[in-house]
Amino acid sequence: MLAALPAPPTAGFASPPRDAEDGPWATSFASRVANLRSEGVTYEDSAAFLRALTKSGILRFTDIRDRPDRFFLAHRLLAKHAPEHGPGFWIRFTVQFNLFAGTVVALGGPAHLKQLDAIQDAGQLGCFGLTERLAGVNSGLVVDTTATWDAPTQTFIINSPSEGAAKNWISQGLCAEKAVCVADLTVGNKRCGPHAFLIDMRNNSTLELTPGITVGDMGRKTTGNDLDNAWVRFDSLRVPKSALLNRYGDVINGESILHIFVWLYGQLD
């Protein structure tokens, strides 16, 4: 089934002012990352640094949409530290702001964007669960993790049906409270393909792993050991209907609904 969304706006938008690399915003951001270190830094220390930077709000998750000039200026300023400190924090930062939050901004509905603001204000971390153990060079094209719609409980059940379906090399996966998990969705008897879900990796109060989630350390690397990399396995993890990032697709009245085609091509019978 297809359901209509409001047509995208057609009126032009005034370009926001652009931040200069030597302007006040850039100076403030640079000062916040000036104490970035890698030598003798554990991944917990590095995660704490990013939590504080995230919570400060100097760069909003939604700036990827609202202030792309500022968003990518932050990346350029941070990249200046990469030759000295290696790739660990750089990867952690891009996972947090680009892969995790950027996916929610791109695929989520209004409620997810409000949730994203709350995640940022709490200084929480997110990871991006796409890559799977047996995908190999087809990483991102092969998604064996499953999400099955359970109509009686109005939940999705997420599973790793085999060891090969475990998410692999998930940056920030050991310490993140949230995750975007990509899973192959089935509604009724219909496979609907890969969809993204915003899930709780940990209990907000106890920080214990959510029941149904198991993580493990991928081990020491040749570089970037201030970044944690995890494998993540799901065992009948139940998530609410609201976990589905539903800007372009949803489950309504027990059926998979696609919005994007209506937006592009108009209502189909």
Contacts in CASP RR format, 6 or more apart in sequence:
PFRMAT RR
TARGET T0000
AUTHOR 0000-0000-0000
METHOD contacts of the structure
MODEL  1
MLAALPAPPTAGFASPPRDAEDGPWATSFASRVANLRSEGVTYEDSAAFL
RALTKSGILRFTDIRDRPDRFFLAHRLLAKHAPEHGPGFWIRFTVQFNLF
AGTVVALGGPAHLKQLDAIQDAGQLGCFGLTERLAGVNSGLVVDTTATWD
APTQTFIINSPSEGAAKNWISQGLCAEKAVCVADLTVGNKRCGPHAFLID
MRNNSTLELTPGITVGDMGRKTTGNDLDNAWVRFDSLRVPKSALLNRYGD
VINGESILHIFVWLYGQLD
1 252 0 8 1.000
1 255 0 8 1.000
1 256 0 8 1.000
1 257 0 8 1.000
1 258 0 8 1.000
2 257 0 8 1.000
2 258 0 8 1.000
2 259 0 8 1.000
2 261 0 8 1.000
2 262 0 8 1.000
2 267 0 8 1.000
2 268 0 8 1.000
3 250 0 8 1.000
3 252 0 8 1.000
3 257 0 8 1.000
3 258 0 8 1.000
3 259 0 8 1.000
3 262 0 8 1.000
4 259 0 8 1.000
4 262 0 8 1.000
4 263 0 8 1.000
4 266 0 8 1.000
4 267 0 8 1.000
5 259 0 8 1.000
5 262 0 8 1.000
5 263 0 8 1.000
7 263 0 8 1.000
8 263 0 8 1.000
16 66 0 8 1.000
16 67 0 8 1.000
16 69 0 8 1.000
18 69 0 8 1.000
19 25 0 8 1.000
19 26 0 8 1.000
19 67 0 8 1.000
19 69 0 8 1.000
19 70 0 8 1.000
19 73 0 8 1.000
20 26 0 8 1.000
21 73 0 8 1.000
21 76 0 8 1.000
21 77 0 8 1.000
25 58 0 8 1.000
25 70 0 8 1.000
25 73 0 8 1.000
26 73 0 8 1.000
26 77 0 8 1.000
28 58 0 8 1.000
29 58 0 8 1.000
29 59 0 8 1.000
29 73 0 8 1.000
29 74 0 8 1.000
29 77 0 8 1.000
30 77 0 8 1.000
32 53 0 8 1.000
32 56 0 8 1.000
32 58 0 8 1.000
33 53 0 8 1.000
33 77 0 8 1.000
33 78 0 8 1.000
33 81 0 8 1.000
36 49 0 8 1.000
36 81 0 8 1.000
36 85 0 8 1.000
36 89 0 8 1.000
37 85 0 8 1.000
38 46 0 8 1.000
38 84 0 8 1.000
38 85 0 8 1.000
38 86 0 8 1.000
38 88 0 8 1.000
38 89 0 8 1.000
38 224 0 8 1.000
38 226 0 8 1.000
39 85 0 8 1.000
40 226 0 8 1.000
41 226 0 8 1.000
42 226 0 8 1.000
43 174 0 8 1.000
43 175 0 8 1.000
43 225 0 8 1.000
43 226 0 8 1.000
43 227 0 8 1.000
43 228 0 8 1.000
44 175 0 8 1.000
45 226 0 8 1.000
46 88 0 8 1.000
46 89 0 8 1.000
46 92 0 8 1.000
46 226 0 8 1.000
46 227 0 8 1.000
47 92 0 8 1.000
47 125 0 8 1.000
47 172 0 8 1.000
47 175 0 8 1.000
47 228 0 8 1.000
49 89 0 8 1.000
50 89 0 8 1.000
50 92 0 8 1.000
50 93 0 8 1.000
50 96 0 8 1.000
50 125 0 8 1.000
51 123 0 8 1.000
51 124 0 8 1.000
51 125 0 8 1.000
52 123 0 8 1.000
53 59 0 8 1.000
53 93 0 8 1.000
54 96 0 8 1.000
54 120 0 8 1.000
54 123 0 8 1.000
54 124 0 8 1.000
54 125 0 8 1.000
55 120 0 8 1.000
55 121 0 8 1.000
55 122 0 8 1.000
55 123 0 8 1.000
57 120 0 8 1.000
59 70 0 8 1.000
59 71 0 8 1.000
59 74 0 8 1.000
59 97 0 8 1.000
60 66 0 8 1.000
60 67 0 8 1.000
60 120 0 8 1.000
61 97 0 8 1.000
61 101 0 8 1.000
61 102 0 8 1.000
61 104 0 8 1.000
61 105 0 8 1.000
61 116 0 8 1.000
61 117 0 8 1.000
61 119 0 8 1.000
61 120 0 8 1.000
62 101 0 8 1.000
62 105 0 8 1.000
62 113 0 8 1.000
62 116 0 8 1.000
62 117 0 8 1.000
63 70 0 8 1.000
63 71 0 8 1.000
63 74 0 8 1.000
64 71 0 8 1.000
64 97 0 8 1.000
64 98 0 8 1.000
64 101 0 8 1.000
64 102 0 8 1.000
64 105 0 8 1.000
65 105 0 8 1.000
71 97 0 8 1.000
74 97 0 8 1.000
75 93 0 8 1.000
75 94 0 8 1.000
78 89 0 8 1.000
78 90 0 8 1.000
78 93 0 8 1.000
79 90 0 8 1.000
81 89 0 8 1.000
81 90 0 8 1.000
82 90 0 8 1.000
85 226 0 8 1.000
86 223 0 8 1.000
86 224 0 8 1.000
87 223 0 8 1.000
87 224 0 8 1.000
87 227 0 8 1.000
88 223 0 8 1.000
88 224 0 8 1.000
88 225 0 8 1.000
88 226 0 8 1.000
88 227 0 8 1.000
89 226 0 8 1.000
89 227 0 8 1.000
91 171 0 8 1.000
91 224 0 8 1.000
91 227 0 8 1.000
92 171 0 8 1.000
92 172 0 8 1.000
92 226 0 8 1.000
92 227 0 8 1.000
95 126 0 8 1.000
95 127 0 8 1.000
95 128 0 8 1.000
95 171 0 8 1.000
95 172 0 8 1.000
96 125 0 8 1.000
96 126 0 8 1.000
96 172 0 8 1.000
99 128 0 8 1.000
99 180 0 8 1.000
100 126 0 8 1.000
100 127 0 8 1.000
100 128 0 8 1.000
100 172 0 8 1.000
100 176 0 8 1.000
100 178 0 8 1.000
100 179 0 8 1.000
100 180 0 8 1.000
101 116 0 8 1.000
101 119 0 8 1.000
101 120 0 8 1.000
101 126 0 8 1.000
103 128 0 8 1.000
103 180 0 8 1.000
103 196 0 8 1.000
103 245 0 8 1.000
104 112 0 8 1.000
104 113 0 8 1.000
104 115 0 8 1.000
104 116 0 8 1.000
104 180 0 8 1.000
104 198 0 8 1.000
104 245 0 8 1.000
105 113 0 8 1.000
105 116 0 8 1.000
106 247 0 8 1.000
107 196 0 8 1.000
107 245 0 8 1.000
107 247 0 8 1.000
107 248 0 8 1.000
108 198 0 8 1.000
108 245 0 8 1.000
108 246 0 8 1.000
108 247 0 8 1.000
109 245 0 8 1.000
109 246 0 8 1.000
109 247 0 8 1.000
111 242 0 8 1.000
112 198 0 8 1.000
112 245 0 8 1.000
112 246 0 8 1.000
115 198 0 8 1.000
119 126 0 8 1.000
119 177 0 8 1.000
119 178 0 8 1.000
124 176 0 8 1.000
124 177 0 8 1.000
124 178 0 8 1.000
125 172 0 8 1.000
125 175 0 8 1.000
125 176 0 8 1.000
125 177 0 8 1.000
125 178 0 8 1.000
126 172 0 8 1.000
126 173 0 8 1.000
126 176 0 8 1.000
126 177 0 8 1.000
126 178 0 8 1.000
126 179 0 8 1.000
126 180 0 8 1.000
126 201 0 8 1.000
127 170 0 8 1.000
127 171 0 8 1.000
127 172 0 8 1.000
127 173 0 8 1.000
127 176 0 8 1.000
127 178 0 8 1.000
127 179 0 8 1.000
127 180 0 8 1.000
127 201 0 8 1.000
127 230 0 8 1.000
127 232 0 8 1.000
128 170 0 8 1.000
128 171 0 8 1.000
128 179 0 8 1.000
128 180 0 8 1.000
129 167 0 8 1.000
129 170 0 8 1.000
129 179 0 8 1.000
129 180 0 8 1.000
129 181 0 8 1.000
129 182 0 8 1.000
129 232 0 8 1.000
130 139 0 8 1.000
130 140 0 8 1.000
130 143 0 8 1.000
130 167 0 8 1.000
130 182 0 8 1.000
131 139 0 8 1.000
131 140 0 8 1.000
131 167 0 8 1.000
131 168 0 8 1.000
131 169 0 8 1.000
131 170 0 8 1.000
132 139 0 8 1.000
132 140 0 8 1.000
132 142 0 8 1.000
132 143 0 8 1.000
132 144 0 8 1.000
132 145 0 8 1.000
132 164 0 8 1.000
132 165 0 8 1.000
132 166 0 8 1.000
132 167 0 8 1.000
132 168 0 8 1.000
133 163 0 8 1.000
133 164 0 8 1.000
133 165 0 8 1.000
133 166 0 8 1.000
133 167 0 8 1.000
133 168 0 8 1.000
133 231 0 8 1.000
134 142 0 8 1.000
134 144 0 8 1.000
134 162 0 8 1.000
134 164 0 8 1.000
134 165 0 8 1.000
135 141 0 8 1.000
135 142 0 8 1.000
135 143 0 8 1.000
135 168 0 8 1.000
136 142 0 8 1.000
140 182 0 8 1.000
143 182 0 8 1.000
143 183 0 8 1.000
143 184 0 8 1.000
143 193 0 8 1.000
143 194 0 8 1.000
144 160 0 8 1.000
144 161 0 8 1.000
144 162 0 8 1.000
144 164 0 8 1.000
144 165 0 8 1.000
144 184 0 8 1.000
145 158 0 8 1.000
145 159 0 8 1.000
145 160 0 8 1.000
145 161 0 8 1.000
145 165 0 8 1.000
145 167 0 8 1.000
145 181 0 8 1.000
145 182 0 8 1.000
145 183 0 8 1.000
145 184 0 8 1.000
145 234 0 8 1.000
146 158 0 8 1.000
146 159 0 8 1.000
146 161 0 8 1.000
146 165 0 8 1.000
146 183 0 8 1.000
146 184 0 8 1.000
146 186 0 8 1.000
147 156 0 8 1.000
147 157 0 8 1.000
147 158 0 8 1.000
147 181 0 8 1.000
147 183 0 8 1.000
147 184 0 8 1.000
147 185 0 8 1.000
147 186 0 8 1.000
147 195 0 8 1.000
147 197 0 8 1.000
148 156 0 8 1.000
148 157 0 8 1.000
148 159 0 8 1.000
148 185 0 8 1.000
148 186 0 8 1.000
149 156 0 8 1.000
149 185 0 8 1.000
149 186 0 8 1.000
149 187 0 8 1.000
149 188 0 8 1.000
149 251 0 8 1.000
149 254 0 8 1.000
150 156 0 8 1.000
150 157 0 8 1.000
150 238 0 8 1.000
151 188 0 8 1.000
151 254 0 8 1.000
153 238 0 8 1.000
154 240 0 8 1.000
154 241 0 8 1.000
155 238 0 8 1.000
155 239 0 8 1.000
155 240 0 8 1.000
155 241 0 8 1.000
156 185 0 8 1.000
156 197 0 8 1.000
156 238 0 8 1.000
156 239 0 8 1.000
156 240 0 8 1.000
156 241 0 8 1.000
156 243 0 8 1.000
156 244 0 8 1.000
157 236 0 8 1.000
157 237 0 8 1.000
157 238 0 8 1.000
158 181 0 8 1.000
158 183 0 8 1.000
158 197 0 8 1.000
158 199 0 8 1.000
158 234 0 8 1.000
158 236 0 8 1.000
158 237 0 8 1.000
158 238 0 8 1.000
158 239 0 8 1.000
159 234 0 8 1.000
159 235 0 8 1.000
159 236 0 8 1.000
159 237 0 8 1.000
160 166 0 8 1.000
160 167 0 8 1.000
160 233 0 8 1.000
160 234 0 8 1.000
160 235 0 8 1.000
166 231 0 8 1.000
166 232 0 8 1.000
166 233 0 8 1.000
167 181 0 8 1.000
167 230 0 8 1.000
167 231 0 8 1.000
167 232 0 8 1.000
167 233 0 8 1.000
168 218 0 8 1.000
168 231 0 8 1.000
169 218 0 8 1.000
169 229 0 8 1.000
169 231 0 8 1.000
170 179 0 8 1.000
170 229 0 8 1.000
170 230 0 8 1.000
170 231 0 8 1.000
170 232 0 8 1.000
171 227 0 8 1.000
171 228 0 8 1.000
171 229 0 8 1.000
172 227 0 8 1.000
172 228 0 8 1.000
173 179 0 8 1.000
173 201 0 8 1.000
173 215 0 8 1.000
173 228 0 8 1.000
173 229 0 8 1.000
173 230 0 8 1.000
173 232 0 8 1.000
174 215 0 8 1.000
174 216 0 8 1.000
174 217 0 8 1.000
174 228 0 8 1.000
174 229 0 8 1.000
174 230 0 8 1.000
175 228 0 8 1.000
176 201 0 8 1.000
176 202 0 8 1.000
177 200 0 8 1.000
177 201 0 8 1.000
177 202 0 8 1.000
177 204 0 8 1.000
177 207 0 8 1.000
178 198 0 8 1.000
178 199 0 8 1.000
178 200 0 8 1.000
178 201 0 8 1.000
179 198 0 8 1.000
179 199 0 8 1.000
179 201 0 8 1.000
179 232 0 8 1.000
180 196 0 8 1.000
180 197 0 8 1.000
180 198 0 8 1.000
180 199 0 8 1.000
180 245 0 8 1.000
181 196 0 8 1.000
181 197 0 8 1.000
181 199 0 8 1.000
181 234 0 8 1.000
182 194 0 8 1.000
182 195 0 8 1.000
182 196 0 8 1.000
182 197 0 8 1.000
183 194 0 8 1.000
183 195 0 8 1.000
183 197 0 8 1.000
184 191 0 8 1.000
184 192 0 8 1.000
184 193 0 8 1.000
184 194 0 8 1.000
184 195 0 8 1.000
185 191 0 8 1.000
185 192 0 8 1.000
185 193 0 8 1.000
185 194 0 8 1.000
185 195 0 8 1.000
185 244 0 8 1.000
185 256 0 8 1.000
186 192 0 8 1.000
187 251 0 8 1.000
187 254 0 8 1.000
187 255 0 8 1.000
187 256 0 8 1.000
188 254 0 8 1.000
190 256 0 8 1.000
192 256 0 8 1.000
195 244 0 8 1.000
195 245 0 8 1.000
195 249 0 8 1.000
196 244 0 8 1.000
196 245 0 8 1.000
197 239 0 8 1.000
197 243 0 8 1.000
197 244 0 8 1.000
197 245 0 8 1.000
198 243 0 8 1.000
198 245 0 8 1.000
199 210 0 8 1.000
199 237 0 8 1.000
199 239 0 8 1.000
199 243 0 8 1.000
200 210 0 8 1.000
200 239 0 8 1.000
201 209 0 8 1.000
201 210 0 8 1.000
201 213 0 8 1.000
201 215 0 8 1.000
202 208 0 8 1.000
202 209 0 8 1.000
202 210 0 8 1.000
203 209 0 8 1.000
203 210 0 8 1.000
209 215 0 8 1.000
210 237 0 8 1.000
211 237 0 8 1.000
212 234 0 8 1.000
212 235 0 8 1.000
212 236 0 8 1.000
212 237 0 8 1.000
213 232 0 8 1.000
213 233 0 8 1.000
213 234 0 8 1.000
213 235 0 8 1.000
213 237 0 8 1.000
214 232 0 8 1.000
214 233 0 8 1.000
214 235 0 8 1.000
215 230 0 8 1.000
215 231 0 8 1.000
215 232 0 8 1.000
215 233 0 8 1.000
216 230 0 8 1.000
216 231 0 8 1.000
216 232 0 8 1.000
217 228 0 8 1.000
217 229 0 8 1.000
217 230 0 8 1.000
218 229 0 8 1.000
218 230 0 8 1.000
218 231 0 8 1.000
219 229 0 8 1.000
221 229 0 8 1.000
241 251 0 8 1.000
244 250 0 8 1.000
244 251 0 8 1.000
247 259 0 8 1.000
248 258 0 8 1.000
248 259 0 8 1.000
248 260 0 8 1.000
249 256 0 8 1.000
249 257 0 8 1.000
249 258 0 8 1.000
249 259 0 8 1.000
249 260 0 8 1.000
250 256 0 8 1.000
250 257 0 8 1.000
250 259 0 8 1.000
251 257 0 8 1.000
261 268 0 8 1.000
262 268 0 8 1.000
END
